[in-house]
């Protein structure tokens, strides 16, 4: 993986975390002072964003699992562990995995495979 692809992967990995904070603030702002139409419009937007974010997380999970089993940077005895951690901890563990096994090999001058 080259540097630009790694940066794009990092941005895509950060989007679900950014959305999580947006969701909490937007949901909290849906108070009794909004009209029914405003509340419905905001709910529809949040629903669509939520579906998109879930699809993005599923796609990222596929990308990370495929990368995990194709790369030489993750020790063979830790690949199964990382697969479980990525599957169970997804948006929390993906940034850690990206930093350790995608970004660090690029910084050492190697090409992340």
C-alpha positions as CSV (number, residue, x, y, z in Angstrom):
1,X,0.0,0.0,0.0
2,X,1.5,3.4,-0.9
3,X,1.4,6.5,1.2
4,X,-1.6,8.1,-0.5
5,X,-3.7,4.9,-0.2
6,X,-2.7,4.7,3.5
7,X,-3.8,8.3,4.0
8,X,-7.2,7.7,2.3
9,X,-7.6,4.6,4.4
10,X,-6.9,6.7,7.6
11,X,-9.5,9.3,6.6
12,X,-12.1,6.5,5.9
13,X,-11.2,5.0,9.3
14,X,-11.7,8.3,11.1
15,X,-15.1,9.0,9.5
16,X,-17.1,6.6,11.8
17,X,-15.5,8.1,14.9
18,X,-16.3,11.6,13.7
19,X,-19.9,10.5,12.8
20,X,-20.3,9.0,16.3
21,X,-19.6,12.4,17.9
22,X,-21.9,14.1,15.4
23,X,-24.7,11.6,16.1
24,X,-24.5,12.2,19.9
25,X,-24.6,16.0,19.5
26,X,-27.4,15.9,16.8
27,X,-29.5,13.4,18.8
28,X,-29.1,15.5,21.9
29,X,-30.2,18.6,20.1
30,X,-33.5,17.0,19.1
31,X,-35.5,18.5,22.0
32,X,-39.1,19.5,22.5
33,X,-38.6,22.9,20.9
34,X,-38.4,21.5,17.4
35,X,-41.5,21.1,15.3
36,X,-42.7,17.7,14.1
37,X,-41.4,18.4,10.6
38,X,-38.0,19.5,11.8
39,X,-37.7,16.5,14.0
40,X,-38.7,14.2,11.2
41,X,-36.2,15.8,8.8
42,X,-33.4,15.5,11.3
43,X,-34.3,11.9,12.1
44,X,-34.3,11.0,8.4
45,X,-30.9,12.6,7.9
46,X,-29.5,10.7,10.9
47,X,-31.0,7.5,9.8
48,X,-29.4,7.8,6.3
49,X,-26.0,8.8,7.7
50,X,-26.2,5.9,10.2
51,X,-26.9,3.4,7.4
52,X,-24.0,4.9,5.4
53,X,-21.7,4.7,8.3
54,X,-22.6,1.1,9.0
55,X,-21.9,0.2,5.3
56,X,-18.5,2.1,5.6
57,X,-17.6,0.1,8.7
58,X,-18.5,-3.1,6.9
59,X,-16.3,-2.2,4.0
60,X,-13.4,-1.1,6.2
61,X,-13.7,-4.4,8.1
62,X,-13.3,-6.3,4.8
63,X,-10.4,-4.1,3.7
64,X,-8.6,-4.5,7.1
65,X,-9.1,-8.3,7.3
66,X,-7.9,-8.8,3.7
67,X,-4.9,-6.6,4.4
68,X,-4.2,-8.4,7.7
69,X,-3.9,-11.8,6.0
70,X,-1.9,-10.6,3.0
71,X,0.7,-8.4,4.8
72,X,4.0,-9.6,6.1
73,X,4.1,-6.8,8.7
74,X,1.8,-8.6,11.2
75,X,3.5,-11.6,12.9
76,X,1.8,-14.9,11.8
77,X,1.0,-15.8,15.4
78,X,-0.9,-12.5,15.9
79,X,-3.0,-12.6,12.7
80,X,-5.9,-14.6,14.2
81,X,-5.9,-12.4,17.3
82,X,-6.0,-9.2,15.2
83,X,-8.8,-10.6,13.1
84,X,-10.9,-11.1,16.3
85,X,-9.9,-7.7,17.7
86,X,-10.8,-5.9,14.4
87,X,-14.1,-7.7,14.1
88,X,-15.2,-7.1,17.7
89,X,-13.6,-3.7,18.3
90,X,-13.9,-2.3,14.8
91,X,-14.0,1.5,15.0
92,X,-11.8,1.5,18.2
93,X,-9.2,-1.1,17.0
94,X,-9.0,0.0,13.3
95,X,-7.0,3.2,14.0
96,X,-4.6,1.3,16.2
97,X,-4.1,-1.4,13.5
98,X,-3.7,1.2,10.8
99,X,-1.0,3.0,12.8
100,X,0.9,-0.1,13.8
101,X,0.7,-2.1,10.6
102,X,0.0,0.3,7.7
103,X,1.6,3.6,8.6
104,X,4.7,2.5,10.6
105,X,6.0,0.2,7.8
106,X,5.7,3.1,5.4
107,X,7.6,5.3,7.8
108,X,10.4,2.8,8.0
109,X,10.9,3.1,4.3
110,X,9.1,-0.1,3.4
111,X,6.0,-0.6,1.3
112,X,3.0,-1.8,3.3
113,X,1.8,-4.8,1.4
